[in-house]
């Protein structure tokens, strides 16, 4: 059966061979469990990449999974998630719009009681505007006889739709839960059957927000395909790249400043800034371009924008830089680069130290210390044997720790357990 996408034009399809069922699966269901993954991201990013990777590796004999996506940049098309059915459906008021409302209120009104009242009004407006979205989600769940809802972002709408129908829900925590949380969120925690945490750093934030440890399942993010042996060789020409949405906290500016320190020592070095401007921070891209343009190495610095074949850019790189200046919950760039045998100069903040061991798969640095970042870049550029050794170590670590087949089996067991608990509750 060919993949289907509803509410959007088809753009071609790709073949996929699903992972085989584990013979050790206890009490497998007689029919596949019907799961709906709901992703509210309006542009392609880490959460959608994880959903795509998961859908491609779930065993169809155990799990019949489909996706509802709010992505509006054209990446979610036929074949995006293997043979899984995909629907495009977005809330009327998305998280970017709500965040912009809140920021405008905070800039304009300084009196705290008034500011808080207006923020609550904005949240109430979001709720009312998104009622039709919740109803459509509920109709999809009823029509498809969904047994488990997988909310792939921390959004309330999938939870409300699941509660309307009494369907178990798992919330995939791709970000930190910063305290104090809005009261409405903490109240809704008790209605979520399970949480999936992508890193120890995220788990700690969830525990700090009052979530019971017994409801948290630790399943790190994972690559789309198991890495091949040996990984692709390093390119003959030196290049270093930074990957991801171009936004201030991702540290592209710090990366460029560090690279400009390294370029005099490696005058043929090419730099890639791979990714489009962030929806929430569009002017930051212009700032970064201006820094590059005003340097004597402007012709060697390429801003690619959004690319469909990101693997090709990883392969062009001698090393990859992860320069987040704020804690990152995981960092898909890290394992994607490692899977292709590229050493990584990674930020010390957030979950990166859980993935990159300093001096083994790459180096850990404070990205605000651009001189040290530049020195680590130069070390890898000057020693191809070191870069190759670190890249190979990273590839093996991905094979052992971030294999998609292992993660898929964990999700399969979770879905089956939730579906069984939901069946018992509705009898």
C-alpha angles and dihedrals in degrees: 000000000000120000116266130209121192129203091018137071118264118248104184134289141247133215122243135181111212121226116265120255117262110249088215094062105130116229097346115207117263088228129029114271110246110231129181117202110203117197119183097186109126094205134038114273144125098312093053091045090055092047091050092048091049096048091052093055106039112112106247090209088064105026131034100195132177136176136234110194133183092198111139104180099084099253095111103076140129110317093017091124103025112251095341118122113248131199127188112220126149133187115250090236111038129194093263092056092047091048091050090051091051093047091050090051092049092049095048104038123050101173102099099215092051092044092051092047091052092047089053089049089053091050090048090051090051091051094051094044092051098049091097089053091052091049092050090049090051091050091051090050092049094045093048092040090233115197100187130027116208110199103203094193132036095263127138099217097075089048092053092049091050092048091052089061100032093244120155113249134204119199116211108213106212093160143039122277103225117202136263092046124195109273093238091061096049090049090054094051091083091061094056111093097201141001126213115209121200098202144008089255091058091045091055091052090049092051089049089055092057101260113150112248091225090066095052118092115194109221113154120213116267142202125263095245135018108261118256125236119267102024119231112285121254115267121261092234119062117249135156126196142191117205133202144055110329104243133135099256091053089067103230090146092054090047092054092047091051092046091051087059091051097045098075088059092045104030094175093054116126123209127209124197099190117193143055129267115280119254089229097044110032097153094059091074089058091051091053092047090051092054090051094045093052092053125089088241098058093124090059096053115084126192103199100185116208112344130193096208103050091160090070090059093048088054091052091058128091088198138359126225125214106191107170108161091197127051111282119209093224122325115227089198089069097059094036090057093043091050088060094048098255120143114232132218098206139187120257090223126097123346099340094097088057089060106031118053109206110251094007111067093009140306133301117219141164099252091211086065094074094174092060090045089052091049091053091049090051091048091058094043092050096047113048091176090058092047091049093047093050091045092053091048090052092050091052091047091054090050091053102036109023105035112147093219092059092048092047091055091053091051091047091056091046093050092048092050092048093048091051092049090048092051091052091049095052097048 
